[in-house]
Amino acid sequence: MSRQVTEGRYFVEAPQGGLGRRLPLVIDAPHSGHVFPPDFDTIAPTAAILACGDAYVDELWSVATHHGATLVAALFPRAYIDANRAEHDIDPELLASLWPHDARPQAYSERGVGLLHRFAAPNVPLYDRRLSVAEVERRIHDYYLPYRQALRDALDAAWHRHGVVWHLNCHSMRSRGGALDIDAGMSRADVLVSDGNGTTADPAFSRWVIAEFTRLGYRVAYNTPGGEDGGGDLVRHFGRPAERRHSVQIELNQALYLNESHGEKHDGFPALQSQLGQFAAALAAYAEQHSEEV
C-alpha cells in the first residue's frame, strides 16, 4: 500500500496495482477521521462524535486505488473541524470573542453544523464553553487548510498530467434525515449524487455516475435535500467543469454497510466494497476513454 500519512491530519494513497499508472481520478473522504487531536476538549461521548462522521467511507473507497485513482482522506473527526465547509462559515455562538477574520455564517452554522460544529448529535453539545479565537485559528491552520491543500495538490497534478480530472467527494448518510438535517425524518435513497445542480461537473458525467450505480442495483437520487442542496463546499470550491475539472459528491446510505445504532460494520460491508470496486473499474474505463496524457 502506497500511503503517505501527514502528522495525523490526513493521508494520501497513491494508485497501486491494477492499471499500473495514475488516471485523472481523485477520491476524497473528508469525514471519516477518528484520530482526536490533543486539544479537542469536548464533553460529548466518543460514540456520538464518531456517529456524526462518515464511518469507514475511506476504507470502502480505497478499492479505487487499484484502478488508477488517488485517495485523499482526513484523519481528524468531522466534529473537530469540518473540511467540507467554507472557511468563513463560522458560528458566532461558539466563539468567546469577536472573530477577527472573514465571517459569513451559512445555513449550516445556523443548524449547528458549520465549519465548527455546535452539536455531536441533536441535544448533544460538543462543548460546555466557548472556543477562543486562537484555538479556532489553530484548527484551521493545522488541519482544515492542510487537508484542502492536499486535495488541491492531487487534483492539480491529475489535471496538469491529463488536461482533465474527475473528483468524487465521498460521504455516507443515515438512512433517514436526522434532526439537524434539512431532510429531517425523510427516507433516503441508497446513493445520493450531487453536483451543485449541474454547476460542479458536466451533467453528462453525473448522469454516467447515476447510470452506473443504477446498473449495480442501487436506488439513486440526484441533488435532493439530503445532498446539502446540491453538494457541500468541496465540490463547489474545486468543481469547474468549463476547465474540465469535474467534482461530484457521492453519499452512500449507511444501512448498506453499517449498524447505524452501534456504528459497526455488518455483513453488507464486503458486498458494498466489492461493488464499489466494480464502479471504480468502470470509472477507470470512462477516464481512459475521455482523457489523454499530456
PADORO-897785 format. One record per residue: residue number from 1; residue in three letters; y, z, x of N, C-alpha, C, O in turn. Coordinates in steps of 0.05 Angstrom, whole numbers. Layout:
BEGIN
 num residu   n.yy   n.zz   n.xx  ca.yy  ca.zz  ca.xx   c.yy   c.zz   c.xx   o.yy   o.zz   o.xx
 NUM    ala      Y      Z      X      Y      Z      X      Y      Z      X      Y      Z      X
...
***
This chain:
BEGIN
 num residu   n.yy   n.zz   n.xx  ca.yy  ca.zz  ca.xx   c.yy   c.zz   c.xx   o.yy   o.zz   o.xx
   1    met    -24      0     17      0      0      0     25      0     18     28     17     35
   2    ser     43    -19     13     67    -21     29     90     -8     13    106    -22      0
   3    arg     92     18     15    112     34      0    130     48     19    121     63     37
   4    gln    156     44     16    176     58     32    190     79     14    202     72     -6
   5    val    188    104     22    199    126      7    225    135     21    225    140     45
   6    thr    246    139      6    272    147     17    278    175      8    288    179    -14
   7    glu    273    195     25    281    223     22    278    234     -6    295    248    -16
   8    gly    255    228    -18    250    240    -45    268    229    -67    267    239    -89
   9    arg    283    208    -61    302    197    -81    290    173    -96    292    172   -120
  10    tyr    277    155    -81    265    132    -94    245    120    -75    244    128    -51
  11    phe    229    101    -85    212     86    -67    214     56    -73    220     48    -96
  12    val    208     40    -53    207     11    -57    179      2    -48    172      7    -25
  13    glu    165    -11    -66    138    -20    -59    138    -51    -58    144    -65    -77
  14    ala    132    -61    -34    133    -90    -29    108   -103    -41     88    -90    -45
  15    pro    109   -130    -45     86   -144    -55     62   -141    -35     66   -139    -11
  16    gln     38   -140    -46     15   -136    -29     -8   -153    -40    -10   -158    -64
  17    gly    -25   -162    -22    -49   -178    -30    -41   -201    -47    -20   -214    -43
  18    gly    -58   -207    -66    -52   -228    -86    -42   -254    -75    -56   -267    -60
  19    leu    -18   -261    -82     -6   -286    -74      1   -288    -44      5   -309    -33
  20    gly      3   -264    -32      9   -264     -3     37   -269      4     44   -272     28
  21    arg     55   -271    -15     83   -275     -9    100   -264    -32     91   -259    -54
  22    arg    126   -260    -25    144   -249    -45    153   -271    -65    160   -293    -57
  23    leu    153   -264    -90    164   -280   -111    190   -268   -120    195   -244   -115
  24    pro    207   -283   -133    233   -272   -142    229   -255   -168    241   -260   -189
  25    leu    212   -235   -165    206   -216   -186    211   -188   -177    201   -179   -157
  26    val    227   -173   -192    233   -146   -185    229   -129   -210    240   -134   -232
  27    ile    213   -108   -207    207    -89   -228    221    -63   -220    220    -54   -197
  28    asp    235    -50   -239    245    -23   -233    239     -3   -254    239    -10   -278
  29    ala    234     22   -246    227     44   -264    246     67   -257    239     83   -240
  30    pro    268     69   -271    288     90   -264    283    117   -275    296    137   -268
  31    his    263    120   -293    260    145   -308    232    158   -305    225    175   -321
  32    ser    217    150   -284    190    161   -281    188    183   -260    166    194   -255
  33    gly    211    191   -248    210    210   -227    204    239   -236    211    246   -259
  34    his    191    254   -219    185    282   -226    188    300   -202    176    322   -201
  35    val    204    291   -182    210    308   -158    236    322   -164    257    309   -165
  36    phe    236    348   -167    260    363   -174    277    368   -149    268    380   -130
  37    pro    302    358   -149    320    363   -126    325    393   -123    324    408   -143
  38    pro    330    403    -99    333    432    -95    355    445   -111    354    468   -118
  39    asp    376    429   -118    399    441   -132    397    437   -162    417    441   -176
  40    phe    373    429   -172    370    425   -201    367    452   -215    344    461   -219
  41    asp    388    465   -220    389    492   -232    388    490   -262    409    491   -275
  42    thr    364    488   -273    361    484   -302    346    507   -315    330    520   -302
  43    ile    352    511   -340    338    532   -355    316    520   -373    302    535   -386
  44    ala    315    494   -374    295    481   -392    267    482   -381    264    482   -356
  45    pro    247    484   -397    219    483   -388    213    457   -374    223    436   -382
  46    thr    197    458   -353    190    434   -338    178    412   -356    183    389   -353
  47    ala    161    421   -375    148    402   -393    168    386   -409    165    362   -413
  48    ala    189    400   -418    210    386   -434    226    367   -417    233    345   -426
  49    ile    231    375   -392    246    357   -374    230    332   -368    242    310   -369
  50    leu    204    334   -363    188    311   -357    184    294   -382    182    269   -380
  51    ala    183    307   -405    179    292   -430    202    273   -437    199    254   -452
  52    cys    226    280   -427    249    262   -434    250    238   -415    268    221   -418
  53    gly    232    237   -396    230    213   -378    209    194   -388    199    195   -411
  54    asp    201    176   -370    182    155   -377    157    159   -359    153    146   -339
  55    ala    140    177   -368    117    186   -352     99    162   -345     91    146   -362
  56    tyr     93    160   -319     73    142   -308     81    112   -310     64     95   -305
  57    val    105    106   -318    112     78   -320    112     64   -293    104     41   -291
  58    asp    120     78   -272    119     66   -245     90     60   -237     85     39   -225
  59    glu     72     78   -244     44     74   -238     32     50   -255     17     34   -244
  60    leu     39     49   -280     30     27   -297     38      0   -286     21    -18   -285
  61    trp     63     -2   -277     73    -28   -268     68    -34   -239     74    -56   -229
  62    ser     56    -15   -224     50    -20   -196     31    -44   -192     30    -56   -171
  63    val     16    -51   -213     -2    -74   -211     13   -100   -206      2   -119   -196
  64    ala     39   -100   -214     54   -125   -210     58   -131   -181     63   -154   -174
  65    thr     56   -111   -163     60   -117   -134     37   -133   -123     39   -144   -101
  66    his     14   -134   -138     -8   -151   -129     -4   -180   -137    -20   -197   -131
  67    his     18   -185   -151     24   -213   -160     52   -221   -150     65   -237   -164
  68    gly     61   -211   -127     85   -221   -115    111   -207   -123    132   -215   -113
  69    ala    109   -186   -139    133   -171   -148    139   -148   -129    122   -137   -116
  70    thr    165   -141   -128    174   -117   -114    179    -95   -135    191   -101   -156
  71    leu    171    -71   -130    174    -49   -148    194    -28   -136    190    -20   -113
  72    val    214    -21   -151    233      0   -143    232     22   -164    234     16   -188
  73    ala    227     47   -156    224     68   -175    238     94   -165    237    100   -142
  74    ala    251    108   -184    264    133   -178    243    155   -175    222    155   -189
  75    leu    248    174   -158    231    198   -155    243    222   -168    228    241   -174
  76    phe    269    223   -173    282    245   -186    280    242   -217    278    220   -227
  77    pro    280    265   -231    276    263   -260    302    252   -274    324    256   -265
  78    arg    297    239   -296    319    228   -311    339    249   -320    363    244   -321
  79    ala    329    273   -326    347    295   -335    366    304   -314    387    316   -321
  80    tyr    360    299   -289    378    308   -267    402    290   -266    425    300   -265
  81    ile    398    264   -265    419    244   -268    405    218   -277    384    211   -267
  82    asp    418    204   -295    405    181   -308    415    155   -294    438    146   -298
  83    ala    397    143   -279    404    118   -264    408     94   -283    417     73   -274
  84    asn    402     97   -308    405     75   -327    430     79   -345    431     68   -367
  85    arg    449     94   -335    474     98   -349    497     89   -331    494     88   -306
  86    ala    519     82   -343    543     75   -327    554    100   -313    552    122   -324
  87    glu    564     95   -289    574    118   -273    597    133   -287    601    157   -283
  88    his    612    119   -304    634    131   -318    627    145   -344    644    156   -357
  89    asp    601    144   -351    592    155   -377    588    186   -373    566    196   -375
  90    ile    610    199   -369    610    228   -362    615    244   -388    634    239   -402
  91    asp    598    264   -392    601    282   -415    620    305   -408    612    322   -393
  92    pro    644    305   -419    663    326   -412    654    354   -420    663    374   -408
  93    glu    636    356   -439    626    382   -448    609    396   -427    604    420   -428
  94    leu    600    380   -407    582    392   -386    598    401   -362    586    415   -344
  95    leu    623    394   -360    638    399   -335    654    425   -337    666    432   -357
  96    ala    655    439   -314    670    464   -312    700    459   -309    716    476   -314
  97    ser    707    435   -299    736    428   -296    739    398   -301    720    384   -305
  98    leu    764    389   -300    770    362   -306    758    343   -285    760    348   -261
  99    trp    745    322   -295    733    302   -277    755    285   -264    771    273   -278
 100    pro    756    285   -237    779    271   -223    775    241   -220    793    228   -209
 101    his    753    230   -230    747    202   -227    748    188   -254    755    200   -274
 102    asp    740    163   -254    739    148   -279    719    161   -299    696    165   -292
 103    ala    728    167   -322    711    180   -343    716    166   -369    737    168   -381
 104    arg    695    151   -378    696    137   -404    670    143   -419    652    126   -419
 105    pro    668    166   -432    643    173   -446    636    152   -466    653    142   -481
 106    gln    610    145   -467    600    126   -486    584    141   -507    582    165   -508
 107    ala    572    125   -524    556    137   -546    533    154   -536    525    174   -548
 108    tyr    522    147   -512    501    163   -500    510    192   -496    496    210   -503
 109    ser    533    195   -483    544    222   -478    549    237   -503    545    261   -504
 110    glu    558    223   -524    563    236   -549    537    248   -561    538    268   -575
 111    arg    514    236   -554    488    246   -563    476    265   -543    454    275   -547
 112    gly    490    270   -521    480    289   -500    461    276   -481    446    291   -467
 113    val    460    249   -479    442    236   -461    456    214   -445    446    192   -442
 114    gly    480    221   -434    495    203   -418    485    204   -389    462    208   -383
 115    leu    503    199   -370    497    200   -342    484    226   -335    464    227   -320
 116    leu    495    248   -346    484    275   -343    475    284   -370    492    286   -389
 117    his    450    291   -373    440    299   -399    448    328   -405    448    345   -388
 118    arg    454    333   -431    460    359   -440    435    374   -450    433    398   -448
 119    phe    416    358   -459    391    368   -470    367    356   -457    367    333   -449
 120    ala    345    371   -455    319    361   -446    304    350   -471    289    331   -469
 121    ala    310    362   -494    299    354   -519    317    366   -541    334    382   -534
 122    pro    314    358   -566    331    369   -587    330    400   -587    308    411   -588
 123    asn    353    412   -585    355    442   -585    343    455   -561    337    479   -561
 124    val    340    439   -539    330    450   -514    351    443   -493    349    422   -479
 125    pro    371    461   -489    392    455   -469    381    455   -441    362    470   -435
 126    leu    393    439   -424    385    439   -395    398    461   -379    388    470   -359
 127    tyr    422    470   -388    438    489   -372    449    511   -390    453    508   -414
 128    asp    454    534   -377    468    556   -391    495    560   -379    507    581   -381
 129    arg    505    539   -366    531    539   -353    542    511   -353    528    492   -360
 130    arg    567    508   -344    578    481   -340    575    473   -310    574    490   -293
 131    leu    573    447   -305    569    437   -278    596    434   -264    616    426   -276
 132    ser    596    440   -238    620    436   -222    624    407   -215    604    392   -215
 133    val    648    399   -210    654    372   -201    639    365   -176    628    343   -173
 134    ala    638    384   -157    624    379   -132    595    373   -135    585    355   -122
 135    glu    581    387   -153    552    382   -155    547    356   -170    527    342   -164
 136    val    564    349   -189    561    323   -202    566    300   -182    551    280   -182
 137    glu    587    303   -166    592    283   -145    569    280   -126    562    258   -118
 138    arg    556    302   -119    533    302   -101    510    287   -114    496    271   -100
 139    arg    505    291   -139    483    277   -153    488    247   -153    470    231   -149
 140    ile    513    240   -158    519    211   -158    516    200   -130    504    178   -127
 141    his    527    213   -110    527    203    -83    499    202    -71    492    183    -57
 142    asp    483    223    -76    457    226    -63    433    214    -78    413    208    -66
 143    tyr    436    209   -104    413    200   -119    420    175   -136    406    154   -133
 144    tyr    440    176   -152    447    154   -170    454    128   -155    441    107   -159
 145    leu    473    130   -137    482    106   -122    461     95   -103    458     71   -102
 146    pro    446    112    -88    425    101    -71    403     86    -87    393     65    -78
 147    tyr    396     97   -110    376     83   -126    386     55   -135    372     35   -132
 148    arg    410     54   -145    421     29   -154    426      9   -131    423    -15   -135
 149    gln    432     20   -108    435      2    -84    408     -9    -76    407    -33    -68
 150    ala    387      7    -77    361     -3    -70    352    -25    -89    340    -45    -81
 151    leu    358    -22   -115    352    -43   -135    369    -68   -129    359    -90   -130
 152    arg    394    -64   -124    412    -86   -118    401   -102    -93    401   -126    -93
 153    asp    393    -87    -72    383   -100    -48    358   -117    -54    356   -140    -44
 154    ala    340   -106    -70    316   -121    -77    323   -147    -93    311   -168    -88
 155    leu    341   -144   -112    349   -167   -129    363   -188   -112    358   -212   -114
 156    asp    381   -179    -95    396   -198    -78    378   -212    -59    381   -236    -55
 157    ala    359   -198    -47    340   -210    -28    324   -232    -42    321   -254    -30
 158    ala    315   -227    -66    299   -247    -80    317   -271    -88    309   -294    -85
 159    trp    341   -265    -97    359   -286   -105    367   -304    -82    368   -329    -85
 160    his    373   -292    -59    381   -308    -36    357   -325    -25    361   -346    -14
 161    arg    333   -315    -29    310   -330    -19    302   -353    -38    293   -374    -28
 162    his    306   -349    -64    296   -368    -83    318   -381   -101    312   -400   -115
 163    gly    342   -370   -100    363   -381   -118    360   -372   -147    375   -382   -164
 164    val    342   -354   -152    337   -343   -179    322   -317   -176    308   -312   -156
 165    val    325   -299   -195    310   -274   -196    305   -266   -224    323   -268   -241
 166    trp    281   -256   -230    274   -244   -256    269   -214   -252    253   -206   -235
 167    his    284   -198   -267    284   -169   -264    274   -157   -290    285   -162   -311
 168    leu    253   -140   -288    243   -125   -311    249    -96   -306    239    -83   -288
 169    asn    266    -85   -324    274    -57   -323    255    -42   -342    257    -46   -367
 170    cys    238    -25   -331    214    -16   -347    216     13   -355    224     31   -339
 171    his    209     18   -380    211     45   -392    187     49   -410    170     32   -415
 172    ser    186     73   -421    168     79   -443    184     91   -466    207     98   -462
 173    met    172     93   -489    186    105   -512    166    119   -530    142    112   -531
 174    arg    176    140   -543    159    154   -563    151    135   -585    165    115   -590
 175    ser    129    141   -598    120    124   -620    139    124   -644    139    106   -660
 176    arg    155    145   -646    176    147   -666    202    156   -653    201    171   -633
 177    gly    224    146   -663    250    155   -652    254    184   -655    248    196   -676
 178    gly    264    197   -634    269    226   -635    297    233   -645    313    215   -651
 179    ala    303    258   -648    328    267   -659    352    259   -643    374    256   -654
 180    leu    349    254   -617    371    245   -600    374    215   -598    391    205   -584
 181    asp    356    200   -612    356    171   -611    370    159   -635    373    172   -656
 182    ile    380    135   -632    394    122   -654    375    112   -676    384    104   -697
 183    asp    349    111   -670    329    104   -690    312    128   -698    288    125   -702
 184    ala    324    151   -700    310    176   -705    291    173   -729    299    165   -751
 185    gly    266    181   -725    246    181   -746    233    155   -752    214    154   -767
 186    met    242    133   -740    231    107   -745    207    101   -728    206    109   -705
 187    ser    187     89   -740    163     80   -725    171     57   -707    187     40   -714
 188    arg    159     56   -683    166     36   -664    143     16   -658    120     22   -663
 189    ala    151     -7   -648    131    -27   -641    116    -19   -616    122      2   -604
 190    asp     96    -35   -608     81    -29   -583     98    -34   -558     98    -20   -539
 191    val    114    -56   -560    130    -64   -538    158    -72   -549    160    -86   -569
 192    leu    179    -62   -535    206    -69   -543    219    -84   -520    221    -74   -498
 193    val    229   -108   -526    241   -125   -506    271   -127   -513    279   -133   -535
 194    ser    288   -122   -493    317   -122   -497    331   -137   -475    324   -136   -452
 195    asp    351   -153   -483    366   -169   -464    396   -170   -470    409   -190   -467
 196    gly    406   -147   -481    435   -147   -487    442   -168   -508    463   -180   -507
 197    asn    423   -173   -526    427   -193   -547    433   -221   -535    451   -235   -543
 198    gly    417   -227   -514    419   -253   -502    439   -256   -480    444   -278   -470
 199    thr    451   -233   -471    472   -235   -451    462   -228   -422    476   -234   -403
 200    thr    439   -215   -420    430   -206   -393    408   -224   -382    400   -221   -358
 201    ala    397   -242   -398    376   -261   -389    377   -286   -406    387   -285   -428
 202    asp    367   -307   -395    364   -331   -411    346   -325   -435    323   -316   -430
 203    pro    355   -329   -459    338   -323   -482    311   -337   -481    291   -327   -493
 204    ala    309   -360   -467    283   -373   -464    264   -356   -449    240   -356   -455
 205    phe    274   -341   -428    256   -323   -413    248   -300   -431    225   -291   -430
 206    ser    267   -289   -446    260   -267   -464    239   -275   -484    220   -260   -490
 207    arg    242   -300   -494    222   -310   -513    194   -312   -500    174   -307   -512
 208    trp    194   -320   -474    169   -322   -460    156   -295   -457    132   -292   -461
 209    val    172   -274   -450    162   -247   -448    150   -238   -474    128   -227   -475
 210    ile    164   -243   -496    154   -235   -522    128   -249   -529    109   -237   -539
 211    ala    127   -275   -524    103   -291   -530     79   -281   -514     57   -281   -524
 212    glu     84   -274   -489     62   -265   -471     51   -238   -481     26   -235   -481
 213    phe     68   -220   -488     58   -194   -498     44   -198   -525     24   -184   -531
 214    thr     55   -216   -541     42   -222   -567     14   -233   -562     -5   -226   -576
 215    arg     12   -251   -543    -14   -264   -536    -34   -242   -528    -58   -245   -533
 216    leu    -25   -221   -515    -43   -200   -506    -50   -180   -529    -65   -162   -525
 217    gly    -38   -185   -553    -46   -170   -576    -27   -147   -584    -35   -130   -600
 218    tyr     -3   -147   -573     16   -125   -579     36   -133   -600     43   -156   -603
 219    arg     45   -113   -615     67   -116   -634     93   -114   -618     98    -94   -606
 220    val    109   -134   -619    133   -135   -602    158   -136   -619    160   -151   -639
 221    ala    178   -120   -612    204   -120   -624    224   -130   -604    220   -129   -579
 222    tyr    247   -140   -614    267   -152   -596    295   -142   -603    304   -146   -626
 223    asn    308   -129   -584    335   -120   -587    339   -103   -612    359   -105   -627
 224    thr    320    -85   -617    323    -67   -640    336    -41   -630    339    -37   -606
 225    pro    344    -23   -649    359      1   -641    345     19   -620    358     31   -604
 226    gly    318     20   -620    304     36   -600    309     26   -572    305     41   -553
 227    gly    318      1   -569    324    -10   -543    353     -5   -534    364    -21   -519
 228    glu    365     17   -543    392     24   -535    412      2   -541    429     -4   -525
 229    asp    409     -9   -566    427    -30   -574    427    -54   -555    448    -64   -548
 230    gly    403    -63   -548    401    -87   -532    396    -81   -502    396   -100   -486
 231    gly    392    -56   -494    386    -50   -467    405    -30   -455    428    -28   -464
 232    gly    396    -16   -434    413      3   -421    432     -9   -401    436    -33   -400
 233    asp    443      8   -383    464     -2   -365    453    -20   -343    467    -38   -334
 234    leu    429    -15   -334    419    -31   -311    417    -61   -317    425    -77   -301
 235    val    406    -68   -340    404    -96   -346    431   -108   -351    436   -131   -344
 236    arg    449    -93   -363    476   -102   -368    492   -106   -342    508   -124   -339
 237    his    486    -88   -323    500    -89   -297    490   -112   -279    506   -126   -267
 238    phe    464   -116   -278    452   -135   -260    446   -162   -272    443   -182   -258
 239    gly    443   -164   -298    436   -189   -311    460   -208   -313    480   -202   -327
 240    arg    458   -231   -300    479   -251   -301    465   -279   -303    462   -293   -283
 241    pro    455   -285   -326    439   -309   -329    453   -335   -320    439   -354   -311
 242    ala    479   -336   -322    493   -360   -313    490   -365   -282    492   -387   -273
 243    glu    484   -343   -268    479   -344   -239    449   -344   -233    441   -341   -210
 244    arg    432   -347   -253    403   -347   -251    393   -319   -242    374   -317   -226
 245    arg    406   -299   -252    398   -271   -248    391   -260   -276    409   -254   -292
 246    his    365   -258   -282    356   -252   -309    344   -223   -309    326   -217   -295
 247    ser    356   -206   -326    347   -179   -329    339   -173   -357    354   -177   -376
 248    val    314   -163   -361    303   -156   -387    293   -128   -386    279   -120   -367
 249    gln    299   -112   -406    288    -85   -409    263    -86   -425    262    -98   -447
 250    ile    242    -72   -415    216    -71   -430    209    -42   -434    208    -26   -415
 251    glu    204    -34   -459    195     -7   -465    167     -8   -477    162    -24   -496
 252    leu    149      8   -467    122     10   -477    118     35   -494    127     57   -487
 253    asn    106     31   -516    100     54   -534     82     74   -520     60     66   -512
 254    gln     90     99   -518     74    119   -504     47    123   -517     28    131   -503
 255    ala     45    119   -542     20    123   -556     -2    105   -545    -26    110   -549
 256    leu      6     83   -531    -14     65   -520    -29     77   -497    -52     69   -491
 257    tyr    -17     97   -483    -29    106   -458    -27    136   -454    -38    147   -434
 258    leu    -12    150   -471     -5    178   -466    -10    196   -490     -5    187   -513
 259    asn    -19    220   -485    -19    240   -506      9    251   -508     18    266   -490
 260    glu     23    243   -528     52    250   -530     58    279   -532     79    288   -525
 261    ser     39    295   -542     43    323   -544     41    338   -518     55    358   -513
 262    his     24    328   -500     19    342   -475     28    327   -450     28    337   -428
 263    gly     36    302   -454     46    286   -432     24    277   -412     30    271   -389
 264    glu     -1    277   -421    -23    269   -404    -34    242   -411    -33    234   -434
 265    lys    -44    227   -392    -56    201   -397    -81    205   -415    -95    225   -414
 266    his    -85    185   -432   -110    185   -447   -126    159   -440   -118    145   -422
 267    asp   -147    154   -454   -166    133   -446   -153    105   -448   -164     86   -437
 268    gly   -130    103   -461   -117     77   -463   -102     68   -438    -94     45   -435
 269    phe    -98     87   -419    -83     81   -395    -95     58   -379    -81     39   -373
 270    pro   -121     59   -372   -132     37   -356   -130     10   -370   -125    -11   -357
 271    ala   -135     10   -396   -134    -15   -411   -106    -27   -411   -102    -51   -406
 272    leu    -85    -10   -415    -58    -20   -414    -50    -30   -387    -38    -51   -384
 273    gln    -58    -15   -366    -52    -23   -339    -65    -50   -333    -53    -67   -319
 274    ser    -89    -54   -342   -103    -79   -338    -89   -102   -351    -86   -124   -340
 275    gln    -79    -97   -376    -65   -119   -390    -38   -124   -377    -28   -147   -378
 276    leu    -25   -103   -366      0   -108   -352     -6   -125   -327     11   -141   -318
 277    gly    -29   -121   -315    -37   -138   -293    -40   -167   -301    -31   -186   -287
 278    gln    -51   -172   -325    -53   -199   -336    -25   -210   -341    -19   -234   -336
 279    phe     -8   -193   -352     20   -202   -357     33   -209   -331     47   -230   -329
 280    ala     30   -193   -310     42   -198   -284     32   -224   -271     47   -238   -259
 281    ala      6   -229   -275     -5   -254   -264      8   -278   -278     15   -298   -265
 282    ala     12   -276   -305     25   -298   -319     54   -301   -311     65   -323   -309
 283    leu     67   -278   -306     95   -278   -298     98   -291   -270    117   -305   -265
 284    ala     79   -285   -252     79   -298   -226     77   -328   -228     91   -343   -214
 285    ala     60   -337   -246     57   -366   -250     83   -378   -261     91   -400   -254
 286    tyr     95   -363   -280    121   -372   -291    142   -374   -269    157   -394   -268
 287    ala    143   -354   -251    162   -355   -229    157   -377   -210    175   -391   -200
 288    glu    131   -382   -204    124   -404   -186    133   -431   -198    142   -448   -183
 289    gln    131   -433   -224    138   -458   -237    168   -463   -239    177   -486   -238
 290    his    183   -441   -241    212   -443   -246    230   -436   -222    254   -434   -226
 291    ser    218   -434   -199    235   -427   -175    224   -443   -151    202   -454   -152
 292    glu    241   -443   -130    232   -454   -105    245   -439    -83    268   -430    -86
 293    glu    231   -437    -60    242   -422    -38    264   -438    -24    262   -462    -20
 294    val    286   -424    -17    309   -437     -5    314   -426     23    333   -435     36
***
